[in-house]
C-alpha cells in the first residue's frame, strides 16, 4: 500500500509570522510530496512494500540511499507538521515535564540545548528530542533526512519532537538567520502532540 502525503491540519498561513505561508506551501506540496512519491517508487515490488514507515526505518539497510533519504524525508516531515500548531498547543506538563526538568533543569534549559543542537548542525539536517528507555529524554541531531529510528546513526531513542533545519524550511523568511527560525519554532511547539508521543512511545 502506497504512502500518501499527510494533511497539515491547518492552513498554510496559520503559523505566520513564525513560518510564512509560501514556505509552508512549498515545503509541504513540493518537498514532502517529492519524498512521498520517491519513497513509493523505491519500495514498489520489494519486501518493504506494505510495511509501516517505522518498521522500514528501524530495519533499514543504510546503504539503500533511495529508501534512506526518501523514507527519512517522509517520516521526518510527517512528524514535523504535527509537533507545531497555530493554537491549542497546550503546555509542557506531567511526566514529560518531569523528564525534561530531570535532563535539562527546566524548560528554558531544554530550549537552550535544543537550539544549540539545531543551530550547530552543519549543513542540512534535523535536531530531535527523543524518549529513551525508562522515560528519560535526550537531544541529538542527524544529517540530511536521517532520524533516530535508523540503525547506527548515533542518536537512538524514539523521536517525539523534531525541527527541520534544511534551508528550504526557513530561507524565504529568515535567510541565514537559523537561530531566529529555531526560536520561532520553539514558540509554536504543539506540546499536546509531543506529550502524546512521549506517552505512546
PAZALO-320064 format. One record per residue: residue number from 1; residue in one letter; chain; x, z, y of N, C-alpha, C, O in turn. Coordinates in Angstrom, 1 decimal, padded with zeros to 4 digits. Each point is the difference from the previous one (the first is absolute). Layout:
% PAZALO-320064
<NUM,'A','A',<X,Z,Y>,<X,Z,Y>,<X,Z,Y>,<X,Z,Y>>
...
This chain:
% PAZALO-320064
<1,'X','A',<000.8,000.0,-001.2>,<-000.8,000.0,001.2>,<000.9,000.0,001.2>,<000.9,000.8,000.2>>
<2,'X','A',<-001.2,-001.7,000.7>,<000.9,-000.2,001.2>,<-000.2,001.1,001.0>,<-001.1,000.6,000.1>>
<3,'X','A',<002.1,-000.2,000.6>,<-000.1,001.0,001.1>,<-000.6,-000.7,001.2>,<000.2,-001.2,000.2>>
<4,'X','A',<-000.9,002.0,000.6>,<-000.7,-000.6,001.2>,<000.5,000.8,001.2>,<000.3,001.2,-000.1>>
<5,'X','A',<-000.3,-001.9,001.2>,<000.4,000.7,001.3>,<-001.0,001.0,000.4>,<-001.2,-000.3,000.1>>
<6,'X','A',<001.6,001.6,000.0>,<-001.0,001.1,000.3>,<-000.4,-000.1,001.5>,<000.7,-000.5,000.9>>
<7,'X','A',<-001.9,000.9,-000.7>,<-000.5,000.1,001.4>,<000.6,001.2,000.7>,<000.4,001.0,-000.6>>
<8,'X','A',<-000.3,-001.1,001.9>,<000.6,001.1,000.8>,<-000.9,001.2,000.1>,<000.5,001.1,-000.1>>
<9,'X','A',<-001.8,-001.4,000.2>,<-000.9,001.1,000.2>,<-000.3,000.3,001.5>,<-000.7,000.9,000.3>>
<10,'X','A',<001.4,-001.6,000.6>,<-000.2,000.1,001.4>,<000.4,-001.3,000.7>,<000.7,-000.9,-000.7>>
<11,'X','A',<-001.0,000.7,001.9>,<000.2,-001.2,000.7>,<001.5,-000.2,000.4>,<000.7,001.0,000.1>>
<12,'X','A',<-000.2,-002.2,000.1>,<001.4,-000.2,000.3>,<000.4,000.7,001.3>,<001.2,000.4,000.1>>
<13,'X','A',<-002.1,-000.2,000.8>,<000.3,000.6,001.3>,<-000.2,001.5,000.0>,<000.1,000.7,001.0>>
<14,'X','A',<-000.5,-000.1,-002.2>,<-000.5,001.4,000.0>,<001.2,001.0,000.2>,<-000.3,001.1,000.4>>
<15,'X','A',<001.5,-001.6,-000.6>,<001.1,000.9,000.1>,<000.8,-000.1,001.4>,<001.0,000.7,000.2>>
<16,'X','A',<-001.6,-001.5,000.7>,<000.7,-000.2,001.3>,<-000.2,001.3,000.8>,<-001.0,000.7,-000.2>>
<17,'X','A',<002.0,-000.3,001.0>,<001.2,-000.7,000.4>,<001.2,000.2,-001.0>,<001.0,-000.5,000.3>>
<18,'X','A',<-001.2,001.3,-001.3>,<001.1,000.3,-000.9>,<000.5,-001.2,-000.8>,<001.2,-000.2,000.0>>
<19,'X','A',<-002.1,-000.6,-000.5>,<000.4,-001.3,-000.7>,<-001.0,-001.0,000.5>,<-001.2,000.2,-000.1>>
<20,'X','A',<001.7,-001.3,000.7>,<-000.9,-001.0,000.6>,<-000.7,-000.8,-001.0>,<000.4,-000.2,-001.1>>
<21,'X','A',<-001.5,-000.4,001.6>,<-000.9,-000.8,-000.9>,<000.7,-001.2,-000.6>,<-000.2,-000.3,-001.1>>
<22,'X','A',<001.0,-000.4,001.9>,<000.7,-001.2,-000.5>,<001.0,000.3,-001.1>,<000.1,-000.7,-001.0>>
<23,'X','A',<000.6,001.8,001.2>,<001.0,000.4,-001.1>,<-000.8,000.3,-001.2>,<000.4,-000.4,-001.1>>
<24,'X','A',<-001.5,001.2,001.2>,<-000.8,000.4,-001.2>,<-000.5,-001.3,-000.7>,<000.0,000.0,-001.2>>
<25,'X','A',<-000.5,-000.9,002.0>,<-000.6,-001.2,-000.6>,<001.0,-000.8,-000.8>,<-000.2,-000.5,-001.1>>
<26,'X','A',<001.4,000.2,001.8>,<001.0,-000.7,-000.7>,<000.6,000.7,-001.2>,<000.2,-000.6,-001.1>>
<27,'X','A',<000.0,001.9,001.2>,<000.5,000.8,-001.0>,<-000.9,000.0,-001.3>,<000.5,-000.1,-001.1>>
<28,'X','A',<-001.8,000.2,001.4>,<-000.9,000.0,-001.1>,<-000.3,-001.4,-000.6>,<000.1,-000.1,-001.2>>
<29,'X','A',<-000.5,-000.8,002.0>,<-000.4,-001.3,-000.5>,<001.1,-000.9,-000.4>,<-000.2,-001.0,-000.8>>
<30,'X','A',<001.4,001.2,001.4>,<001.1,-000.9,-000.3>,<001.0,000.7,-001.0>,<000.2,-000.5,-001.1>>
<31,'X','A',<000.4,001.6,001.5>,<001.0,000.7,-000.8>,<-000.6,000.6,-001.3>,<000.4,-000.4,-001.1>>
<32,'X','A',<-001.4,001.2,001.2>,<-000.5,000.7,-001.2>,<-000.7,-001.1,-000.8>,<000.1,000.1,-001.3>>
<33,'X','A',<-000.8,-001.0,001.8>,<-000.7,-001.0,-000.7>,<001.0,-000.9,-000.8>,<-000.2,-000.4,-001.1>>
<34,'X','A',<001.4,000.2,001.8>,<001.0,-000.8,-000.7>,<000.6,000.7,-001.2>,<000.2,-000.6,-001.0>>
<35,'X','A',<000.0,001.9,001.2>,<000.5,000.8,-001.2>,<-001.0,000.0,-001.1>,<000.4,-000.1,-001.2>>
<36,'X','A',<-001.7,000.2,001.5>,<-001.0,000.0,-001.0>,<000.0,-001.3,-000.8>,<000.0,000.0,-001.2>>
<37,'X','A',<000.0,-001.1,001.9>,<-000.1,-001.3,-000.7>,<001.3,-000.2,-000.8>,<-000.1,-000.6,-001.1>>
<38,'X','A',<001.2,000.9,001.6>,<001.3,-000.2,-000.7>,<000.1,000.9,-001.2>,<000.6,-000.4,-001.1>>
<39,'X','A',<-001.1,001.6,001.2>,<000.0,000.9,-001.2>,<-000.9,-000.5,-001.1>,<000.4,-000.1,-001.1>>
<40,'X','A',<-001.6,-000.4,001.5>,<-000.9,-000.6,-001.0>,<000.7,-001.2,-000.7>,<-000.1,-000.2,-001.2>>
<41,'X','A',<000.8,-000.6,001.9>,<000.7,-001.2,-000.5>,<001.1,000.5,-001.0>,<000.3,-000.7,-001.0>>
<42,'X','A',<000.4,001.8,001.4>,<001.1,000.5,-000.8>,<-000.4,000.6,-001.3>,<000.8,-000.1,-001.0>>
<43,'X','A',<-002.0,000.6,000.9>,<-000.4,000.7,-001.2>,<-000.9,-000.8,-000.9>,<-000.3,000.4,-001.1>>
<44,'X','A',<-000.2,-001.5,001.7>,<-001.0,-000.8,-000.8>,<000.6,-000.5,-001.3>,<001.1,-000.5,-000.1>>
<45,'X','A',<-001.8,000.8,-001.0>,<000.4,-000.4,-001.3>,<001.1,000.8,-000.6>,<000.5,-000.4,-001.1>>
<46,'X','A',<-000.2,001.5,001.7>,<001.0,000.9,-000.6>,<-000.6,001.3,-000.5>,<-001.2,000.2,000.1>>
<47,'X','A',<002.0,000.6,-000.7>,<-000.5,001.3,-000.6>,<-000.5,001.0,001.2>,<-000.7,000.9,-000.3>>
<48,'X','A',<001.1,-001.2,001.5>,<-000.3,000.8,001.1>,<-001.4,-000.2,000.5>,<-000.7,000.8,000.7>>
<49,'X','A',<000.2,-002.0,-001.0>,<-001.4,-000.4,000.5>,<-001.0,000.9,-000.6>,<-000.1,000.2,-001.2>>
<50,'X','A',<-000.7,000.5,002.0>,<-001.0,000.9,-000.4>,<000.4,001.5,000.1>,<-000.9,000.9,-000.1>>
<51,'X','A',<002.2,-000.7,000.3>,<000.4,001.4,000.2>,<-000.2,000.5,001.5>,<-000.2,-000.9,000.9>>
<52,'X','A',<000.1,002.2,-000.7>,<-000.2,000.5,001.3>,<001.4,-000.2,000.8>,<001.0,-000.1,-000.6>>
<53,'X','A',<-001.1,000.1,001.9>,<001.2,-000.2,000.8>,<001.0,001.2,-000.2>,<001.2,-000.2,000.0>>
<54,'X','A',<-001.8,001.4,-000.2>,<000.9,001.1,-000.3>,<000.7,-000.1,-001.3>,<001.2,000.3,000.0>>
<55,'X','A',<-001.9,-000.7,-001.0>,<000.7,-000.2,-001.3>,<001.1,-001.1,000.1>,<001.0,000.1,-000.6>>
<56,'X','A',<-001.3,-001.2,001.3>,<000.9,-001.1,000.1>,<001.3,000.6,000.7>,<001.1,-000.4,-000.5>>
<57,'X','A',<-001.3,001.1,001.5>,<001.2,000.5,000.8>,<000.8,001.1,-000.7>,<001.2,000.0,000.0>>
<58,'X','A',<-001.9,000.8,-000.8>,<000.7,001.1,-000.7>,<000.9,-000.5,-001.1>,<001.0,000.6,-000.3>>
<59,'X','A',<-001.4,-001.7,-000.3>,<000.8,-000.5,-001.1>,<000.7,-001.4,000.4>,<000.3,-000.8,-000.9>>
<60,'X','A',<-000.1,000.7,002.1>,<000.5,-001.3,000.6>,<001.4,-000.4,-000.5>,<000.9,000.9,000.0>>
<61,'X','A',<-000.7,-002.1,-000.4>,<001.3,-000.6,-000.1>,<000.5,-000.3,001.4>,<-000.4,-001.0,000.6>>
<62,'X','A',<001.4,001.8,-000.1>,<000.4,-000.1,001.4>,<000.7,-001.4,000.2>,<000.2,-000.3,001.2>>
<63,'X','A',<000.2,-000.4,-002.2>,<000.6,-001.3,000.1>,<-001.1,-001.1,000.3>,<000.4,-001.1,000.4>>
<64,'X','A',<-001.6,001.5,-000.6>,<-001.1,-001.0,000.2>,<-000.4,000.1,001.5>,<-000.9,000.7,000.4>>
<65,'X','A',<001.6,-001.5,000.4>,<-000.1,000.0,001.4>,<-001.4,-000.3,000.5>,<-000.5,000.6,001.0>>
<66,'X','A',<-000.2,-001.6,-001.6>,<-001.3,-000.4,000.4>,<-001.0,001.2,-000.1>,<-000.8,000.2,000.9>>
<67,'X','A',<000.8,000.5,-002.0>,<-000.9,001.1,-000.2>,<000.4,001.2,000.8>,<-000.8,000.7,000.6>>
<68,'X','A',<002.1,-000.4,-000.5>,<000.6,001.1,000.7>,<-000.4,-000.1,001.5>,<-000.5,000.9,000.6>>
<69,'X','A',<000.7,-002.1,000.0>,<-000.2,-000.1,001.4>,<-001.5,-000.1,000.4>,<-000.5,000.6,000.9>>
<70,'X','A',<-000.2,-001.4,-001.7>,<-001.4,-000.2,000.3>,<-000.9,001.1,-000.5>,<-001.0,000.3,000.6>>
<71,'X','A',<001.3,000.3,-001.8>,<-000.7,001.1,-000.5>,<000.2,001.2,001.0>,<-000.9,000.7,000.3>>
<72,'X','A',<002.1,-000.5,000.1>,<000.3,001.1,001.0>,<-000.7,-000.3,001.3>,<-000.6,000.9,000.5>>
<73,'X','A',<000.6,-002.1,-000.1>,<-000.7,-000.3,001.3>,<-001.5,000.2,-000.1>,<-000.6,000.5,000.9>>
<74,'X','A',<000.0,-000.9,-002.1>,<-001.4,000.2,-000.1>,<-000.3,001.5,-000.1>,<-000.9,000.5,000.8>>
<75,'X','A',<001.6,000.3,-001.6>,<-000.3,001.4,-000.1>,<000.3,000.8,001.3>,<-000.8,000.7,000.5>>
<76,'X','A',<001.9,-001.0,000.1>,<000.4,000.7,001.2>,<-001.0,-000.2,001.2>,<-000.3,001.0,000.6>>
<77,'X','A',<-000.1,-002.2,-000.4>,<-001.0,-000.2,001.0>,<-001.3,000.5,-000.3>,<-000.8,000.5,000.9>>
<78,'X','A',<000.4,-000.5,-002.2>,<-001.3,000.6,-000.3>,<-000.1,001.4,000.3>,<-001.0,000.6,000.4>>
<79,'X','A',<002.2,000.1,-000.6>,<000.1,001.4,000.4>,<000.0,000.2,001.5>,<-000.7,000.9,000.6>>
<80,'X','A',<001.5,-001.8,000.1>,<000.2,000.1,001.4>,<-001.4,000.0,000.8>,<-000.2,000.8,000.9>>
<81,'X','A',<-000.6,-001.7,-001.2>,<-001.3,-000.1,000.7>,<-000.9,001.2,-000.1>,<-000.7,000.4,000.9>>
<82,'X','A',<000.9,000.3,-002.1>,<-000.9,001.2,-000.3>,<000.5,001.2,000.7>,<-000.8,000.9,000.3>>
<83,'X','A',<002.1,-000.8,-000.1>,<000.6,001.3,000.5>,<000.0,000.0,001.6>,<000.6,001.0,000.6>>
<84,'X','A',<-001.1,-002.0,000.0>,<-000.2,000.0,001.4>,<-001.5,-000.2,000.3>,<-000.7,-000.7,-000.8>>
<85,'X','A',<000.2,001.2,001.9>,<-001.4,-000.1,000.3>,<-000.3,000.2,001.5>,<000.8,000.7,000.6>>
<86,'X','A',<-001.8,-001.3,-000.1>,<-000.3,000.1,001.4>,<-000.7,001.3,000.4>,<000.1,000.5,001.1>>
<87,'X','A',<-000.8,000.1,-002.1>,<-000.8,001.2,000.3>,<-000.3,000.8,-001.3>,<000.3,-000.6,-001.1>>
<88,'X','A',<-000.8,001.8,001.2>,<-000.3,000.8,-001.2>,<001.2,000.1,-001.0>,<-000.1,-000.1,-001.2>>
<89,'X','A',<001.2,000.4,001.9>,<001.3,000.0,-000.8>,<000.2,001.4,-000.7>,<000.9,000.1,-000.8>>
<90,'X','A',<-001.7,000.9,001.2>,<000.3,001.3,-000.5>,<001.2,000.6,000.6>,<000.6,-000.5,001.0>>
<91,'X','A',<-000.1,001.6,-001.6>,<001.2,000.6,000.5>,<000.8,000.5,-001.2>,<-000.6,000.3,-001.1>>
<92,'X','A',<001.9,-000.1,001.2>,<000.8,000.6,-001.0>,<-000.5,001.4,-000.4>,<000.0,000.8,000.9>>
<93,'X','A',<-000.3,-000.6,-002.2>,<-000.6,001.3,-000.4>,<000.2,000.2,-001.5>,<000.5,-000.9,-000.7>>
<94,'X','A',<-000.9,002.0,000.3>,<000.0,000.3,-001.5>,<001.3,000.0,-000.7>,<001.1,000.2,000.7>>
<95,'X','A',<-001.1,-000.5,-002.0>,<001.2,-000.1,-000.8>,<001.1,-001.0,000.6>,<001.2,000.3,-000.1>>
<96,'X','A',<-001.7,-001.4,000.7>,<001.0,-000.9,000.5>,<000.7,000.6,001.2>,<001.2,-000.2,000.1>>
<97,'X','A',<-001.9,000.9,000.8>,<000.6,000.7,001.1>,<001.1,001.0,-000.5>,<001.1,000.1,000.5>>
<98,'X','A',<-001.5,000.6,-001.5>,<000.9,001.0,-000.6>,<001.3,-000.6,-000.5>,<001.1,000.5,000.2>>
<99,'X','A',<-001.3,-001.7,-000.9>,<001.1,-000.7,-000.6>,<000.9,-000.5,001.1>,<001.3,000.0,-000.1>>
<100,'X','A',<-001.9,-000.6,001.2>,<000.8,-000.5,001.1>,<000.7,001.1,000.8>,<001.2,-000.1,000.3>>
<101,'X','A',<-001.9,001.3,-000.1>,<000.7,001.1,000.6>,<001.2,000.5,-000.8>,<001.0,000.4,000.5>>
<102,'X','A',<-001.2,-000.4,-001.8>,<001.1,000.5,-000.9>,<001.2,-000.9,000.0>,<001.1,000.4,000.0>>
<103,'X','A',<-001.4,-001.7,000.1>,<001.1,-001.0,000.0>,<000.7,-000.2,001.4>,<001.2,-000.2,000.0>>
<104,'X','A',<-002.0,000.3,001.0>,<000.5,-000.4,001.4>,<-000.2,001.1,001.0>,<000.4,-000.2,001.2>>
<105,'X','A',<-001.0,001.3,-001.5>,<-000.2,001.1,000.9>,<-001.2,-000.1,000.8>,<-000.6,001.1,000.4>>
<106,'X','A',<000.1,-002.3,-000.1>,<-001.2,-000.2,000.8>,<-000.4,-001.4,000.0>,<000.7,-000.9,-000.5>>
<107,'X','A',<-001.9,000.6,001.1>,<-000.4,-001.4,000.1>,<001.0,-000.8,000.9>,<000.3,-001.1,-000.2>>
<108,'X','A',<000.2,001.8,001.3>,<000.9,-000.6,000.9>,<001.3,-000.3,-000.7>,<000.7,-001.0,000.3>>
<109,'X','A',<-000.3,001.9,-001.2>,<001.2,-000.2,-000.7>,<-000.1,-001.2,-001.0>,<001.0,-000.8,-000.1>>
<110,'X','A',<-002.2,000.7,-000.5>,<-000.2,-001.2,-000.8>,<000.0,-001.3,000.8>,<000.7,-001.0,-000.3>>
<111,'X','A',<-001.3,001.0,001.5>,<000.0,-001.2,000.8>,<001.4,-000.4,000.5>,<000.3,-001.2,000.0>>
<112,'X','A',<000.5,002.2,000.3>,<001.4,-000.3,000.4>,<000.7,-000.6,-001.2>,<000.8,-001.0,000.2>>
<113,'X','A',<-000.9,001.5,-001.4>,<000.7,-000.5,-001.2>,<-000.5,-001.4,-000.3>,<000.7,-000.9,-000.4>>
<114,'X','A',<-002.0,000.7,000.5>,<-000.6,-001.3,-000.4>,<000.4,-001.0,001.0>,<000.3,-001.2,-000.4>>
<115,'X','A',<-000.3,001.5,001.7>,<000.4,-000.9,001.0>,<001.5,-000.4,-000.1>,<000.3,-001.2,000.2>>
<116,'X','A',<000.5,002.1,-000.7>,<001.4,-000.3,-000.2>,<000.2,-000.9,-001.2>,<000.8,-001.0,000.1>>
<117,'X','A',<-001.6,001.2,-001.1>,<000.1,-000.9,-001.2>,<-000.4,-001.4,000.4>,<000.6,-001.0,-000.5>>
<118,'X','A',<-001.7,000.9,001.2>,<-000.5,-001.3,000.5>,<000.9,-000.7,001.0>,<000.2,-001.2,-000.1>>
<119,'X','A',<000.4,002.0,001.0>,<000.8,-000.5,001.0>,<001.4,-000.5,-000.4>,<000.6,-000.9,000.6>>
<120,'X','A',<-000.1,001.5,-001.7>,<001.3,-000.3,-000.5>,<000.0,-000.9,-001.2>,<001.1,-000.4,-000.5>>
<121,'X','A',<-002.2,000.0,000.1>,<-000.1,-001.1,-001.1>,<000.6,-001.3,000.6>,<-000.7,-000.6,000.9>>
<122,'X','A',<001.8,000.2,-001.4>,<000.7,-001.2,000.5>,<-000.8,-001.2,-000.4>,<-000.4,-000.2,-001.1>>
<123,'X','A',<000.1,-000.7,002.1>,<-000.7,-001.2,-000.3>,<-001.5,000.3,-000.3>,<-000.6,000.8,000.6>>
<124,'X','A',<000.1,-001.6,-001.6>,<-001.4,000.2,-000.4>,<-000.2,001.0,-001.1>,<000.9,000.1,-000.9>>
<125,'X','A',<-002.0,000.5,000.9>,<-000.3,001.0,-001.1>,<-001.1,000.9,000.4>,<-000.9,-000.3,000.8>>
<126,'X','A',<000.9,001.5,-001.5>,<-001.1,000.9,000.1>,<000.6,001.5,000.0>,<001.0,000.2,-000.6>>
<127,'X','A',<-001.8,000.7,001.2>,<000.3,001.4,-000.2>,<-001.2,000.6,-000.6>,<-001.1,-000.4,000.2>>
<128,'X','A',<001.3,001.5,-001.1>,<-001.0,000.5,-000.8>,<000.0,001.5,000.0>,<001.0,000.7,000.1>>
<129,'X','A',<-002.2,-000.1,-000.2>,<-000.2,001.4,-000.4>,<-000.5,-000.1,-001.4>,<-001.0,-000.6,-000.3>>
<130,'X','A',<001.7,001.3,-000.6>,<-000.4,000.0,-001.4>,<-000.3,001.4,-000.6>,<000.6,001.0,000.5>>
<131,'X','A',<-001.5,-001.0,-001.5>,<-000.2,001.2,-000.7>,<000.8,000.0,-001.3>,<000.0,-001.0,-000.7>>
<132,'X','A',<000.6,002.1,000.5>,<000.9,000.2,-001.2>,<-000.7,001.0,-001.0>,<-001.0,000.6,000.4>>
<133,'X','A',<001.6,-000.5,-001.6>,<-000.5,001.0,-001.0>,<-000.1,001.4,000.6>,<000.9,000.4,000.8>>
<134,'X','A',<-001.9,000.3,-001.1>,<-000.2,001.3,000.6>,<-000.6,000.1,001.3>,<-000.2,001.1,000.6>>
<135,'X','A',<-000.2,-002.3,000.0>,<-000.6,000.0,001.3>,<000.9,-000.1,001.2>,<-000.5,000.0,001.1>>
<136,'X','A',<001.8,000.0,-001.4>,<000.9,-000.1,001.1>,<000.0,-001.4,000.6>,<-000.4,-000.9,-000.6>>
<137,'X','A',<000.8,000.8,001.9>,<000.0,-001.3,000.7>,<001.4,-000.3,000.5>,<000.8,001.0,000.3>>
<138,'X','A',<-000.5,-002.2,-000.1>,<001.2,-000.4,000.5>,<-000.1,-001.4,000.7>,<-001.0,-000.7,-000.1>>
<139,'X','A',<002.0,000.4,000.9>,<000.0,-001.2,000.8>,<001.2,-000.9,-000.5>,<001.1,000.5,-000.2>>
<140,'X','A',<-001.4,-001.8,000.2>,<001.1,-000.9,-000.3>,<-000.3,-001.4,000.6>,<-001.1,-000.1,000.6>>
<141,'X','A',<002.0,-000.8,-000.7>,<-000.3,-001.4,000.5>,<000.5,-001.0,-001.1>,<000.9,000.3,-000.7>>
<142,'X','A',<-001.5,-001.5,000.8>,<000.4,-001.0,-000.9>,<000.1,-001.3,000.7>,<-000.6,-000.2,001.1>>
<143,'X','A',<001.5,-000.7,-001.6>,<000.2,-001.3,000.7>,<-001.1,-001.0,-000.4>,<-000.7,000.1,-001.0>>
<144,'X','A',<000.5,-001.1,001.9>,<-000.9,-001.1,-000.3>,<-001.4,000.4,-000.4>,<-000.6,000.8,000.7>>
<145,'X','A',<000.1,-001.2,-001.9>,<-001.3,000.4,-000.4>,<000.1,000.9,-001.2>,<-001.0,000.2,-000.8>>
<146,'X','A',<002.2,000.4,000.5>,<000.1,001.0,-001.0>,<-000.8,001.3,000.3>,<-000.3,000.2,001.2>>
<147,'X','A',<-000.1,000.5,-002.2>,<-000.7,001.3,000.3>,<000.3,001.0,-001.1>,<000.7,-000.3,-001.0>>
<148,'X','A',<-001.1,001.6,001.2>,<000.5,001.0,-000.9>,<-000.6,-000.1,-001.5>,<000.6,000.7,-000.9>>
<149,'X','A',<-001.6,-001.5,000.7>,<-000.5,-000.2,-001.4>,<001.0,-000.8,-000.8>,<000.0,000.1,-001.3>>
<150,'X','A',<000.9,-000.9,001.9>,<000.8,-000.9,-000.7>,<001.2,000.8,-000.7>,<000.5,001.0,000.6>>
<151,'X','A',<-000.1,-001.4,-001.7>,<001.2,000.7,-000.7>,<001.3,-000.3,000.7>,<000.3,-001.1,000.5>>
<152,'X','A',<000.4,002.2,-000.3>,<001.4,-000.1,000.4>,<000.2,-000.2,001.5>,<001.1,-000.4,000.5>>
<153,'X','A',<-002.2,000.6,000.3>,<000.2,-000.2,001.5>,<000.6,001.2,000.7>,<000.3,-000.1,001.2>>
<154,'X','A',<-000.1,001.2,-001.9>,<000.6,001.2,000.6>,<-000.9,000.7,000.9>,<000.5,000.7,000.9>>
<155,'X','A',<-001.8,-000.8,-001.1>,<-000.9,000.6,000.8>,<-000.9,001.0,-000.8>,<000.1,001.2,000.2>>
<156,'X','A',<-000.9,-001.7,-001.1>,<-000.7,000.9,-000.9>,<-001.2,000.6,000.6>,<-000.3,-000.1,001.2>>
<157,'X','A',<-000.5,000.7,-002.0>,<-001.3,000.6,000.4>,<-001.1,-001.0,000.2>,<000.2,-001.2,-000.3>>
<158,'X','A',<-001.3,001.7,000.7>,<-001.2,-000.9,000.1>,<-000.3,-000.1,001.5>,<-000.2,001.0,000.7>>
<159,'X','A',<000.2,-002.3,-000.1>,<-000.2,-000.2,001.4>,<-001.4,000.4,000.4>,<-000.9,-000.4,-000.5>>
<160,'X','A',<000.9,001.2,001.6>,<-001.3,000.4,000.5>,<-000.2,-000.4,001.5>,<-001.1,000.0,000.6>>
<161,'X','A',<002.2,-000.3,000.0>,<000.0,-000.5,001.4>,<001.2,-001.0,000.1>,<001.1,000.3,-000.4>>
<162,'X','A',<-001.3,-001.4,001.1>,<001.1,-001.0,000.2>,<-000.2,-000.7,001.3>,<-001.1,-000.4,000.4>>
<163,'X','A',<002.2,000.1,000.2>,<000.1,-000.8,001.2>,<000.8,-001.2,-000.2>,<001.1,000.0,-000.5>>
<164,'X','A',<-001.7,-001.2,000.9>,<000.7,-001.3,000.0>,<000.9,-000.1,001.2>,<-000.5,000.0,001.1>>
<165,'X','A',<001.8,-000.1,-001.3>,<000.9,-000.2,001.1>,<000.6,-001.4,000.0>,<001.1,-000.3,000.6>>
<166,'X','A',<-001.7,-000.7,-001.3>,<000.3,-001.4,000.2>,<-000.4,-000.3,001.4>,<-001.0,000.5,000.6>>
<167,'X','A',<001.7,-001.4,000.1>,<-000.3,-000.4,001.4>,<-001.4,-000.6,000.1>,<-000.6,000.2,001.1>>
<168,'X','A',<000.1,-000.8,-002.1>,<-001.3,-000.6,000.1>,<-001.1,001.0,000.3>,<-001.1,-000.3,000.4>>
<169,'X','A',<001.4,001.6,-000.8>,<-001.0,001.1,000.2>,<-000.1,000.5,001.4>,<-001.0,000.6,000.4>>
<170,'X','A',<002.0,-001.0,000.5>,<-000.1,000.6,001.3>,<000.6,-000.8,001.1>,<-000.1,000.3,001.2>>
<171,'X','A',<000.8,-001.5,-001.5>,<000.8,-000.6,001.0>,<-000.8,-000.6,001.2>,<000.6,000.0,001.1>>
<172,'X','A',<-001.8,-000.5,-001.3>,<-000.7,-000.6,001.1>,<-000.2,001.0,001.2>,<000.0,-000.4,001.1>>
<173,'X','A',<-000.2,001.7,-001.5>,<-000.3,001.0,001.0>,<001.2,000.8,000.4>,<000.2,000.3,001.2>>
<174,'X','A',<000.6,000.1,-002.2>,<001.1,000.9,000.2>,<001.4,-000.6,000.1>,<001.0,000.6,000.4>>
<175,'X','A',<-000.9,-001.9,-000.7>,<001.3,-000.7,-000.1>,<001.0,000.8,-000.8>,<-000.2,000.3,-001.2>>
<176,'X','A',<001.3,000.1,001.8>,<001.0,000.7,-000.7>,<-000.1,001.5,000.0>,<000.9,000.8,-000.4>>
<177,'X','A',<-002.0,-000.3,000.9>,<-000.3,001.4,000.2>,<-000.6,000.6,-001.2>,<-001.1,000.5,000.1>>
<178,'X','A',<001.8,-000.5,-001.2>,<-000.6,000.5,-001.3>,<-000.4,001.5,000.2>,<-001.0,000.4,-000.5>>
<179,'X','A',<001.8,000.5,001.1>,<-000.4,001.4,000.2>,<-001.4,000.2,000.6>,<-000.7,000.9,-000.3>>
<180,'X','A',<000.4,-001.8,001.3>,<-001.3,000.1,000.7>,<-001.1,-000.4,-001.0>,<-001.1,000.7,000.0>>
<181,'X','A',<001.3,-001.7,-000.8>,<-001.0,-000.4,-001.0>,<-000.2,001.2,-001.0>,<-001.1,000.3,-000.4>>
<182,'X','A',<002.2,000.3,-000.1>,<-000.1,001.1,-000.9>,<-000.8,001.1,000.6>,<-000.9,000.6,-000.7>>
<183,'X','A',<001.2,-000.3,001.9>,<-000.8,001.1,000.7>,<-001.5,-000.3,000.1>,<-000.8,000.9,-000.3>>
<184,'X','A',<000.5,-002.1,000.6>,<-001.4,-000.4,000.1>,<-000.6,000.0,-001.4>,<-001.2,000.5,-000.2>>
<185,'X','A',<001.9,-000.9,-000.9>,<-000.5,000.1,-001.3>,<-000.4,001.4,-000.4>,<-001.0,000.2,-000.5>>
<186,'X','A',<001.9,000.7,000.8>,<-000.3,001.4,-000.3>,<-001.2,000.6,000.7>,<-000.6,001.0,-000.5>>
<187,'X','A',<000.2,-001.6,001.6>,<-001.2,000.5,000.7>,<-001.3,-000.6,-000.6>,<-001.1,000.5,000.4>>
<188,'X','A',<001.2,-001.4,-001.3>,<-001.2,-000.6,-000.6>,<000.0,000.2,-001.5>,<-000.8,-000.7,-000.7>>
<189,'X','A',<001.6,001.6,000.1>,<000.0,000.3,-001.4>,<-001.4,000.5,-000.4>,<-000.5,000.9,000.6>>
<190,'X','A',<000.0,-001.4,-001.7>,<-001.2,000.4,-000.6>,<000.2,001.1,-001.0>,<000.2,-000.3,-001.2>>
<191,'X','A',<-000.1,001.5,001.7>,<000.3,001.2,-000.8>,<-001.0,000.2,-001.1>,<000.4,000.5,-001.1>>
<192,'X','A',<-001.6,-000.9,001.3>,<-001.0,000.1,-001.1>,<000.4,-000.8,-001.2>,<-000.1,000.4,-001.2>>
<193,'X','A',<000.6,-001.6,001.4>,<000.5,-000.9,-001.0>,<001.3,000.5,-000.7>,<000.1,-000.1,-001.2>>
<194,'X','A',<000.8,000.5,002.1>,<001.3,000.5,-000.6>,<-000.3,001.3,-000.9>,<000.6,000.1,-001.0>>
<195,'X','A',<-001.5,000.7,001.5>,<-000.3,001.2,-000.8>,<-000.7,-000.4,-001.3>,<000.3,000.6,-001.1>>
<196,'X','A',<-001.1,-001.6,001.1>,<-000.7,-000.5,-001.2>,<001.0,-000.5,-001.0>,<000.0,000.3,-001.2>>
<197,'X','A',<001.0,-001.0,001.7>,<001.1,-000.6,-000.8>,<000.8,001.1,-000.6>,<000.5,000.0,-001.1>>
<198,'X','A',<-000.2,001.1,001.9>,<000.8,001.1,-000.5>,<-000.7,000.7,-001.1>,<000.6,000.4,-001.0>>
<199,'X','A',<-001.9,-000.2,001.1>,<-000.8,000.7,-001.0>,<-000.2,-000.8,-001.3>,<-000.1,000.5,-001.1>>
<200,'X','A',<000.1,-001.9,001.3>,<-000.3,-000.8,-001.1>,<001.2,-000.4,-000.8>,<-000.1,-000.3,-001.2>>
<201,'X','A',<001.3,000.4,001.8>,<001.2,-000.4,-000.7>,<000.6,001.0,-000.9>,<001.0,-000.2,-000.7>>
